[in-house]
Amino acid sequence: MHKLSIVLLMLAAFAFAQNAPTQKQDKWEAPADAAAKKNPLQSKPELAAGGKKVFDRLCKVCHDSGSVQQKGPHLDSPDVQANSDGALFWKISSGNSRSGMPNFSSLPDGQRWQLVLYIRSLAHKQ
């Protein structure tokens, strides 16, 4: 009987730990080390054209500002543009399953950095 009590106590503790309140995460923020990364293509803004090609192929379906069916945020919005280049790269790479943003870690680093350049170029078109 003593062993059964210990097992039940352990199961209860495990269940409590699994259901313990978690910190609410309203914001999708990159870890500090990822956010601090610099875009190695920053001095080559002409490469944003390659980012636009990737955007049109993979991202436009959710981030098309002219579409009624837009699912993701406007990439020219102040909230998006307030992210560092490293944070944008991390978000593109990692995705966010809670919001439906797929991860694009399978894209070569260069293409993801080109996407960041393209996103930055959108702020200048307002």
LUMDO-113654 format. One line per field, with one value per residue: residue number from 1; residue in one letter; x, y, z of N, C-alpha, C, O, CB in turn. Coordinates in steps of 0.1 Angstrom, whole numbers, plus 5000, padded with zeros to 4 digits. Glycine has a CB too. Layout:
% residues N
num <- NUM  ...
residuo <- a  ...
n_px <- X  ...
n_py <- Y  ...
n_pz <- Z  ...
ca_px <- X  ...
ca_py <- Y  ...
ca_pz <- Z  ...
c_px <- X  ...
c_py <- Y  ...
c_pz <- Z  ...
o_px <- X  ...
o_py <- Y  ...
o_pz <- Z  ...
cb_px <- X  ...
cb_py <- Y  ...
cb_pz <- Z  ...
//
This chain:
% residues 126
num <- 1  2  3  4  5  6  7  8  9  10  11  12  13  14  15  16  17  18  19  20  21  22  23  24  25  26  27  28  29  30  31  32  33  34  35  36  37  38  39  40  41  42  43  44  45  46  47  48  49  50  51  52  53  54  55  56  57  58  59  60  61  62  63  64  65  66  67  68  69  70  71  72  73  74  75  76  77  78  79  80  81  82  83  84  85  86  87  88  89  90  91  92  93  94  95  96  97  98  99  100  101  102  103  104  105  106  107  108  109  110  111  112  113  114  115  116  117  118  119  120  121  122  123  124  125  126
residuo <- m  h  k  l  s  i  v  l  l  m  l  a  a  f  a  f  a  q  n  a  p  t  q  k  q  d  k  w  e  a  p  a  d  a  a  a  k  k  n  p  l  q  s  k  p  e  l  a  a  g  g  k  k  v  f  d  r  l  c  k  v  c  h  d  s  g  s  v  q  q  k  g  p  h  l  d  s  p  d  v  q  a  n  s  d  g  a  l  f  w  k  i  s  s  g  n  s  r  s  g  m  p  n  f  s  s  l  p  d  g  q  r  w  q  l  v  l  y  i  r  s  l  a  h  k  q
n_px <- 5008  5020  5038  5020  5009  5031  5035  5011  5013  5035  5025  5005  5020  5035  5014  5005  5027  5027  5005  5009  5006  5016  5038  5023  5025  5023  5037  5058  5090  5123  5152  5177  5204  5199  5185  5204  5221  5237  5227  5244  5242  5236  5249  5243  5218  5206  5202  5178  5159  5161  5151  5125  5116  5116  5098  5075  5071  5068  5058  5039  5013  5003  5011  5003  4996  4976  4956  4924  4924  4945  4966  4988  5008  5010  5039  5051  5044  5047  5051  5063  5085  5099  5114  5147  5171  5183  5163  5141  5152  5155  5128  5117  5132  5125  5098  5063  5043  5019  5008  5005  5026  5049  5081  5110  5135  5147  5154  5183  5207  5214  5192  5172  5183  5181  5153  5149  5161  5143  5119  5127  5129  5102  5094  5102  5085  5062
n_py <- 4988  5012  5017  5021  5046  5063  5061  5072  5098  5107  5107  5126  5149  5151  5156  5180  5196  5196  5210  5234  5270  5289  5314  5340  5343  5366  5381  5375  5369  5371  5352  5369  5366  5358  5380  5399  5394  5404  5415  5399  5408  5434  5456  5454  5463  5459  5432  5427  5423  5396  5386  5395  5377  5353  5359  5363  5337  5321  5335  5354  5345  5346  5371  5391  5423  5435  5417  5402  5380  5380  5366  5368  5394  5428  5435  5459  5472  5491  5475  5451  5462  5472  5451  5438  5431  5406  5394  5392  5374  5352  5347  5341  5318  5301  5301  5301  5282  5287  5309  5301  5305  5292  5275  5284  5273  5255  5269  5283  5302  5327  5333  5337  5359  5377  5379  5393  5417  5425  5428  5450  5468  5474  5492  5516  5522  5533
n_pz <- 5000  5007  4986  4965  4973  4971  4943  4933  4944  4931  4904  4907  4913  4889  4871  4880  4876  4848  4842  4853  4857  4829  4817  4800  4765  4745  4727  4699  4701  4692  4704  4723  4713  4687  4677  4677  4655  4626  4593  4567  4541  4541  4530  4504  4489  4465  4463  4473  4454  4448  4471  4469  4449  4462  4482  4466  4457  4480  4503  4498  4496  4522  4532  4515  4510  4494  4493  4501  4515  4532  4557  4573  4590  4578  4561  4559  4581  4612  4635  4624  4611  4632  4642  4646  4620  4625  4641  4623  4605  4622  4628  4602  4598  4619  4622  4634  4651  4665  4653  4627  4610  4588  4591  4575  4574  4557  4534  4518  4538  4526  4509  4529  4542  4520  4519  4542  4535  4515  4530  4545  4524  4519  4538  4529  4508  4516
ca_px <- 5000  5029  5043  5009  5007  5042  5033  5000  5018  5044  5017  4998  5030  5038  5002  5004  5038  5023  4994  5012  5004  5028  5039  5016  5035  5016  5047  5067  5102  5135  5161  5186  5215  5195  5181  5217  5228  5236  5225  5257  5240  5231  5255  5240  5204  5201  5198  5164  5151  5161  5142  5111  5113  5113  5085  5064  5069  5065  5053  5028  5000  4998  5015  5000  4989  4965  4946  4914  4927  4958  4966  4999  5008  5015  5053  5056  5038  5057  5054  5072  5097  5106  5123  5160  5173  5185  5150  5134  5159  5151  5113  5116  5139  5119  5083  5056  5031  5007  5001  5004  5038  5058  5095  5117  5149  5152  5160  5196  5208  5214  5178  5165  5188  5175  5140  5150  5164  5131  5110  5132  5126  5088  5092  5105  5075  5049
ca_py <- 5000  5023  5019  5027  5060  5070  5062  5082  5111  5111  5110  5139  5159  5152  5162  5194  5203  5197  5220  5247  5282  5293  5328  5343  5348  5373  5386  5365  5376  5363  5353  5381  5363  5358  5393  5407  5391  5415  5409  5400  5414  5448  5466  5451  5464  5454  5418  5426  5418  5381  5384  5396  5365  5343  5363  5360  5323  5314  5343  5363  5339  5350  5385  5400  5435  5438  5406  5401  5367  5381  5359  5373  5409  5436  5435  5473  5478  5495  5463  5442  5469  5474  5440  5438  5421  5392  5389  5389  5362  5341  5344  5334  5305  5293  5300  5302  5273  5293  5318  5295  5309  5280  5278  5283  5269  5248  5279  5287  5314  5338  5336  5342  5373  5385  5382  5404  5430  5428  5433  5463  5477  5477  5503  5528  5523  5538
ca_pz <- 5000  5008  4972  4957  4977  4965  4929  4931  4948  4920  4893  4910  4911  4875  4864  4884  4869  4834  4841  4861  4849  4822  4813  4787  4755  4735  4717  4693  4701  4689  4715  4722  4704  4673  4673  4675  4643  4615  4579  4560  4528  4543  4521  4490  4489  4452  4464  4478  4443  4450  4482  4464  4441  4472  4488  4457  4456  4493  4514  4493  4499  4535  4535  4504  4515  4486  4492  4511  4523  4540  4570  4582  4592  4567  4564  4560  4594  4622  4643  4617  4608  4645  4645  4640  4609  4631  4646  4612  4600  4631  4626  4589  4599  4630  4621  4647  4649  4671  4644  4614  4602  4587  4592  4562  4577  4545  4525  4522  4546  4517  4505  4540  4544  4510  4523  4552  4527  4508  4540  4548  4513  4520  4547  4521  4498  4522
c_px <- 5009  5034  5033  5007  5019  5040  5022  5005  5027  5036  5010  5008  5034  5026  5002  5015  5034  5013  4996  5010  5017  5027  5032  5026  5027  5025  5055  5081  5114  5144  5172  5198  5211  5191  5193  5224  5226  5234  5238  5255  5235  5237  5252  5224  5198  5197  5184  5155  5150  5151  5127  5107  5109  5100  5074  5060  5064  5057  5040  5015  4994  5001  5012  4991  4976  4954  4936  4917  4940  4957  4977  4999  5013  5030  5059  5051  5049  5061  5064  5085  5105  5116  5137  5161  5175  5172  5141  5139  5155  5136  5111  5121  5131  5104  5076  5043  5018  5000  5000  5016  5047  5072  5101  5132  5155  5158  5174  5197  5207  5200  5170  5170  5182  5160  5140  5152  5151  5121  5114  5128  5111  5085  5094  5094  5062  5047
c_py <- 5013  5027  5026  5042  5068  5072  5073  5096  5116  5115  5123  5150  5162  5159  5177  5202  5205  5208  5233  5259  5286  5308  5330  5348  5354  5378  5374  5372  5366  5363  5364  5378  5363  5372  5402  5404  5402  5408  5411  5407  5428  5458  5464  5451  5459  5439  5416  5421  5402  5378  5385  5384  5354  5346  5360  5345  5317  5322  5351  5358  5343  5365  5395  5411  5438  5428  5406  5389  5368  5375  5364  5389  5416  5438  5449  5479  5481  5483  5454  5450  5472  5463  5443  5429  5407  5386  5385  5375  5350  5337  5337  5320  5296  5291  5302  5294  5278  5302  5313  5299  5297  5284  5276  5281  5261  5257  5282  5301  5327  5342  5342  5357  5382  5388  5393  5417  5434  5434  5447  5473  5482  5489  5516  5531  5529  5553
c_pz <- 5000  4994  4963  4960  4971  4950  4926  4934  4936  4907  4895  4908  4897  4868  4868  4877  4854  4832  4849  4852  4842  4819  4800  4777  4743  4723  4712  4692  4699  4702  4712  4712  4690  4668  4671  4663  4633  4602  4571  4546  4529  4534  4506  4488  4475  4453  4470  4466  4443  4461  4478  4456  4451  4478  4479  4456  4469  4503  4510  4496  4512  4538  4524  4509  4507  4486  4504  4520  4530  4553  4579  4582  4579  4570  4564  4573  4604  4631  4637  4615  4621  4649  4639  4628  4614  4636  4634  4606  4609  4629  4613  4591  4608  4628  4634  4645  4655  4661  4629  4605  4601  4589  4578  4564  4565  4534  4528  4529  4537  4512  4517  4543  4533  4513  4533  4545  4520  4518  4544  4537  4513  4528  4539  4510  4503  4517
o_px <- 5005  5036  5036  5005  5016  5042  5023  5001  5026  5039  5009  5004  5035  5029  4999  5013  5038  5012  4988  5013  5028  5016  5035  5033  5024  5021  5059  5083  5114  5144  5174  5202  5219  5194  5192  5233  5215  5239  5243  5265  5231  5230  5257  5218  5186  5189  5179  5144  5140  5144  5118  5095  5099  5092  5064  5049  5055  5050  5032  5005  4982  4994  5018  4979  4967  4944  4940  4913  4945  4948  4975  4991  5020  5034  5070  5053  5060  5072  5074  5096  5117  5124  5138  5153  5170  5170  5135  5131  5151  5133  5103  5115  5129  5099  5083  5033  5008  4988  4994  5016  5052  5075  5097  5140  5167  5165  5177  5188  5200  5197  5162  5162  5180  5156  5131  5146  5148  5114  5105  5125  5108  5076  5088  5095  5052  5037
o_py <- 5023  5039  5035  5050  5079  5083  5081  5105  5128  5124  5131  5161  5173  5168  5185  5213  5215  5214  5241  5258  5285  5314  5323  5358  5348  5378  5365  5379  5355  5373  5367  5387  5367  5376  5412  5412  5408  5397  5422  5410  5434  5468  5471  5441  5456  5435  5405  5415  5397  5368  5378  5380  5347  5337  5354  5342  5307  5316  5354  5366  5344  5371  5405  5409  5444  5429  5410  5389  5357  5378  5365  5395  5409  5442  5451  5491  5475  5482  5449  5444  5475  5465  5449  5420  5398  5374  5374  5367  5340  5326  5328  5311  5284  5280  5304  5298  5275  5304  5319  5295  5292  5296  5267  5286  5260  5252  5282  5309  5336  5354  5351  5365  5394  5399  5402  5428  5446  5444  5456  5485  5492  5497  5526  5541  5531  5559
o_pz <- 4994  4990  4955  4951  4966  4944  4917  4927  4933  4900  4885  4902  4892  4859  4859  4872  4848  4821  4851  4839  4848  4819  4790  4781  4733  4712  4719  4682  4704  4709  4701  4705  4681  4657  4663  4659  4631  4599  4569  4539  4519  4530  4498  4486  4475  4444  4471  4469  4440  4460  4483  4457  4448  4481  4483  4454  4468  4511  4519  4499  4514  4547  4524  4511  4512  4479  4515  4532  4534  4561  4591  4575  4571  4581  4568  4575  4604  4635  4644  4618  4620  4657  4629  4627  4609  4634  4635  4602  4603  4629  4612  4585  4605  4631  4644  4638  4650  4662  4621  4593  4611  4587  4571  4556  4564  4526  4540  4527  4541  4512  4515  4547  4535  4510  4533  4548  4520  4515  4545  4540  4508  4526  4543  4504  4496  4521
cb_px <- 4991  5040  5048  4996  5008  5055  5029  4988  5026  5054  5007  4992  5043  5040  4989  5007  5051  5018  4981  5027  4999  5030  5053  5004  5044  5008  5055  5061  5104  5143  5169  5192  5222  5182  5172  5226  5223  5249  5213  5263  5229  5233  5270  5245  5200  5212  5208  5158  5158  5175  5144  5110  5125  5125  5086  5067  5082  5078  5063  5030  5001  5005  5029  4993  4998  4969  4954  4900  4927  4963  4969  5012  5017  5008  5060  5051  5028  5052  5041  5066  5094  5096  5117  5171  5186  5194  5142  5134  5174  5153  5105  5124  5153  5121  5079  5052  5034  5011  5010  4992  5046  5055  5102  5115  5150  5142  5151  5205  5221  5223  5171  5167  5203  5176  5133  5162  5174  5125  5111  5147  5129  5080  5101  5118  5072  5050
cb_py <- 5000  5021  5006  5020  5061  5062  5048  5078  5110  5100  5099  5139  5156  5138  5155  5195  5195  5184  5214  5246  5294  5285  5334  5352  5336  5385  5397  5360  5384  5368  5339  5384  5350  5348  5399  5404  5377  5423  5417  5387  5406  5452  5466  5437  5479  5456  5411  5440  5422  5376  5394  5408  5361  5342  5379  5366  5316  5310  5353  5366  5324  5342  5385  5392  5446  5441  5393  5400  5356  5395  5344  5369  5413  5450  5427  5480  5468  5507  5456  5438  5482  5477  5427  5435  5425  5393  5400  5400  5364  5346  5357  5342  5307  5299  5287  5317  5259  5300  5331  5299  5321  5274  5269  5296  5262  5238  5292  5289  5314  5335  5324  5333  5373  5377  5369  5402  5427  5416  5424  5463  5470  5465  5503  5526  5510  5538
cb_pz <- 5012  5017  4966  4960  4992  4967  4923  4940  4961  4916  4891  4924  4919  4869  4869  4900  4870  4828  4846  4866  4857  4809  4813  4790  4750  4740  4723  4679  4714  4677  4716  4735  4709  4672  4684  4687  4637  4615  4572  4558  4521  4558  4523  4486  4491  4441  4473  4482  4429  4453  4494  4454  4432  4483  4490  4443  4452  4499  4519  4478  4498  4546  4538  4492  4516  4472  4493  4505  4513  4541  4567  4576  4604  4566  4553  4548  4600  4630  4647  4604  4601  4656  4639  4651  4601  4642  4655  4601  4600  4646  4626  4578  4605  4643  4614  4650  4655  4684  4643  4608  4608  4573  4603  4554  4590  4540  4524  4508  4554  4505  4499  4553  4544  4496  4529  4562  4516  4501  4553  4550  4500  4525  4559  4515  4491  4537
//
